[in-house]
Amino acid sequence: MRYRLTIVRHGPKLLDIDNGVGGCKPVIDALRYEGWIPNDDPRSIDFVFRQLKAPRDKLGTEIIIEPLG
């Protein structure tokens, strides 16, 4: 089964896209090691990175895992 993995960064400023996506690697690896996703290759997941500017009291990372068919 394939999954859509969406990681949404809520930060005080927007990052360059390569920094944001590159920073997701440890999170994706941890999700794989813990069994939340079967693998991190393109056949297993459809990866989406988003970022939103947020006030300091609303900072964080949102992880959404959705089955695809």
C-alpha positions in Angstrom: 0.0 0.0 0.0 1.2 3.5 -0.8 0.9 6.4 1.6 0.9 10.2 1.3 3.2 11.6 3.9 2.8 15.3 4.4 5.1 17.2 6.8 4.0 20.8 7.6 6.4 23.1 9.3 4.9 25.9 11.4 7.8 28.3 11.9 8.6 31.9 12.6 9.9 32.4 9.1 9.8 30.5 5.8 12.9 28.5 4.9 14.5 28.0 1.5 12.7 24.9 0.1 15.9 22.8 0.0 16.6 23.4 3.7 13.0 22.6 4.6 12.9 19.3 2.6 16.4 18.3 3.6 15.5 18.8 7.3 12.7 16.2 6.9 15.1 13.3 6.4 15.5 12.4 10.1 11.7 12.6 10.6 11.0 10.3 7.6 13.7 7.9 8.7 12.2 7.7 12.2 8.7 7.1 10.8 10.1 4.2 8.8 12.1 2.7 11.7 9.0 2.9 13.9 6.8 1.2 11.3 4.5 4.2 10.6 5.4 4.0 6.9 6.7 0.8 5.1 9.6 2.5 3.4 10.8 5.9 2.2 11.1 5.2 -1.5 8.8 6.8 -4.1 6.9 3.5 -4.6 5.9 3.5 -1.0 5.2 7.2 -0.2 4.1 10.3 -2.0 6.0 13.0 0.0 4.7 16.5 0.4 6.5 19.3 2.3 4.7 22.5 3.3 5.5 25.4 5.5 3.5 28.1 7.1 4.5 31.2 8.9 3.3 31.0 12.5 3.5 33.1 15.7 5.9 32.0 18.3 3.2 30.4 20.5 2.1 28.1 17.5 5.4 26.7 16.3 5.7 23.0 15.6 5.7 20.2 13.0 2.5 18.5 11.8 2.8 15.0 10.3 0.0 13.6 8.2 0.0 10.0 7.0 -2.8 9.0 4.6 -3.3 5.7 2.8 -3.6 6.0 -1.0 -5.9 3.3 -2.2 
